[in-house]
Amino acid sequence: MTALFVNGAKIDVDVEPDTPLLWALRENAGLTGTKYGCGIAQCGACTVHIDGQAVRSCSVTVGDAVGKKITTIEGLAQNGVLHRVQQAWIDHDVPQCGYCQSGMIMAVAALLAEKPNPSDQDIDNAITNICRCGTFQQVREAIHAAAKA
């Protein structure tokens, strides 16, 4: 058994240390908001926070995540109140199919924690998640709205 600290709670997962964190979260912890997209850290659908930094969980092993604070999309809202990025996503009708959105939201939340008022260039540099539906304009609008919230 390996203990992970996820969304403020200790979770025991019965996996090998070299198991990708993505699979431990989804299959062992039942946190299915983190999605599998490409498996090679390119698309961003699996983005979570580790110690406040956005990371692609398909490329991080469980062994590397031990002792660190992991936040998934399920842990972003606090006390029943949506995170400002989640609310901006709703207000600006960002999701279409929604598959990539949890990873995108996690990447944006990390960006705003680092740069509270990002420029378009900051957004372009930091948000490399791929959305097959092409909602990038709505994403940009929602990021700017969340920055002002």
C-alpha positions in Angstrom: 0.0 0.0 0.0 1.1 3.5 -0.8 -0.3 6.5 0.9 -1.0 9.6 -1.2 -2.3 13.0 0.1 -5.1 13.9 -2.3 -7.6 16.7 -2.0 -6.7 17.1 1.7 -7.1 13.5 2.7 -4.8 10.5 2.9 -5.6 7.8 0.3 -4.1 4.4 0.3 -3.5 2.9 -3.2 -2.3 -0.6 -3.9 -0.1 0.0 -6.9 3.6 -0.3 -7.8 5.6 2.9 -7.3 6.2 3.2 -11.1 2.5 3.3 -11.8 1.5 6.6 -13.4 -0.3 8.8 -10.9 -3.2 9.2 -13.4 -4.1 5.5 -13.1 -3.8 5.5 -9.3 -6.2 8.5 -9.1 -8.7 7.1 -11.5 -8.7 3.4 -10.9 -7.6 3.1 -7.3 -8.9 6.3 -5.7 -12.0 6.6 -7.9 -11.3 10.2 -8.8 -12.4 10.0 -12.5 -12.4 13.8 -13.1 -8.8 13.5 -14.2 -9.0 12.2 -17.7 -6.7 10.0 -19.9 -6.0 11.7 -23.2 -2.7 10.8 -24.8 -0.6 9.1 -22.2 2.5 11.1 -23.3 2.0 14.4 -21.4 1.1 16.3 -24.6 -2.7 17.0 -24.3 -3.2 18.0 -20.7 -6.4 16.2 -20.0 -4.8 14.6 -17.0 -3.5 17.8 -15.4 -3.6 17.9 -11.6 -1.7 20.0 -9.1 1.2 18.7 -7.1 2.3 21.0 -4.4 0.4 23.8 -6.3 2.1 23.2 -9.7 0.1 22.0 -12.7 1.5 18.6 -13.9 0.4 16.0 -16.4 -0.4 13.1 -14.1 0.2 10.5 -16.9 3.9 11.4 -16.7 4.4 11.4 -12.9 4.8 8.1 -11.0 3.0 7.3 -7.8 6.5 7.0 -6.2 7.3 10.6 -7.2 4.0 11.8 -5.8 4.4 10.3 -2.3 4.7 13.0 0.4 3.3 15.7 -1.8 0.0 17.5 -1.8 -2.1 16.4 -4.8 -5.2 18.3 -5.9 -7.5 17.0 -8.6 -10.5 18.7 -10.1 -12.7 17.1 -7.4 -10.7 19.0 -4.8 -10.7 22.4 -6.5 -14.0 23.7 -5.1 -13.9 24.5 -1.4 -16.8 24.2 1.1 -19.3 23.7 -1.7 -18.2 26.8 -3.5 -16.8 26.5 -7.0 -13.3 27.8 -7.7 -13.4 31.1 -9.6 -12.1 29.3 -12.7 -14.8 26.7 -12.5 -17.4 29.5 -12.2 -15.9 31.4 -15.1 -16.0 28.2 -17.2 -19.8 28.0 -16.6 -20.4 31.8 -17.0 -18.5 31.8 -20.4 -19.9 28.5 -21.8 -16.5 27.1 -22.3 -17.1 23.3 -22.3 -18.5 21.6 -25.4 -17.8 17.9 -25.1 -16.0 18.7 -21.7 -13.5 15.9 -21.9 -10.4 18.1 -21.7 -11.9 20.7 -19.4 -10.9 19.3 -16.0 -7.3 19.4 -17.0 -7.7 22.8 -18.6 -9.3 24.2 -15.5 -6.5 22.8 -13.3 -3.8 24.3 -15.6 -5.6 27.7 -15.4 -6.0 27.6 -11.7 -2.3 27.1 -11.3 -1.6 29.9 -13.8 -3.8 32.3 -11.8 -2.1 31.3 -8.6 1.2 32.3 -10.1 0.1 35.2 -12.2 -3.1 36.7 -10.9 -3.6 39.0 -13.9 -2.1 37.1 -16.9 -1.6 38.7 -20.3 -2.6 36.9 -23.4 1.0 35.9 -23.9 1.2 34.5 -20.4 -1.9 32.4 -21.2 -0.4 31.2 -24.5 2.8 30.2 -22.7 1.2 28.5 -19.8 -1.9 26.9 -21.2 -0.8 24.2 -23.6 -3.7 21.9 -23.1 -5.4 20.7 -26.2 -9.2 21.0 -26.8 -10.5 19.1 -29.8 -13.7 21.2 -29.8 -11.6 24.4 -30.3 -13.0 26.4 -27.4 -9.8 28.4 -27.0 -11.5 31.8 -27.4 -13.9 31.0 -24.7 -11.1 29.7 -22.6 -9.2 33.0 -22.9 -12.3 35.0 -22.0 -13.0 32.8 -19.0 -9.4 33.2 -17.8 -9.5 36.9 -18.0 -12.9 36.9 -16.2 -11.6 34.6 -13.5 -8.6 36.9 -13.0 -10.9 39.8 -12.3 -13.2 37.7 -9.9 
